[in-house]
């Protein structure tokens, strides 16, 4: 395939996308239940690799989706995944008829995937009070807490989702803080106050994507994020940077796009975010933080990501620093 359309030359960055919902129907050409074009995940992935993305963590948001995410991760050495249940999907525990059996199935899947080096986190899990219509708060809380059992049983870090629920989220994390090694609060859209609450947990990192960079208030919050606790992601196919966002004028790299109705594999689908666009998140973050050296920044995010999700891949010194920070020695 000819990639002349993409501005990929001279990129010197090391990019990881820690959040990609690659099992989403949009990558199968399905939008709101309607087939608009052929499944094109292989094309999407090729664009990501060509754009310098080295690894992608595929998000698992339910037991079924986690199974699919692991099967997908098995197809490519650069793909990894999470196993867990998203707060808006937590009704599935009780709807399964046997929450304990549901837990055992998640645990077996997480263990199987972790043994292969493919499952790198428990999640995504957490609390989302903006979308209580999908699952009530008390059910979200019960099964968010239950997923710390998974983290403890597997030794895996946590991939966390927190939306409009900082108070209860902090209470639950606090109660379980010794039961998980590290975690990332992904797709962070909170206030400075909420950021502070998250960062007060020394083993929590923050993931930012287009949704985290929508408004000028969002960009102000970003300015107070410590670099050594930050990661970048797309949350694709959602959370893309749109022209109406405060971040859009800070984006340097763009890909031409066409509407889904006029699908062309050489173009991005308009309003469908893709892992290659993690590059745009890097550009916006660099600009907001006043860092001209995007390579340097990408290295920092890469290292942060490895510390949490790929601890076997960092050098022994970084390992030592990490284990010291976990045990509270530093
Ligand atoms: Zn999320």
Boltz pocket constraint, residues with backbone or C-beta under 6 A from the ligand:
constraints:
  - pocket:
      binder: B
      contacts: [[A, 124], [A, 160], [A, 161], [A, 186], [A, 187]]
      max_distance: 6.0
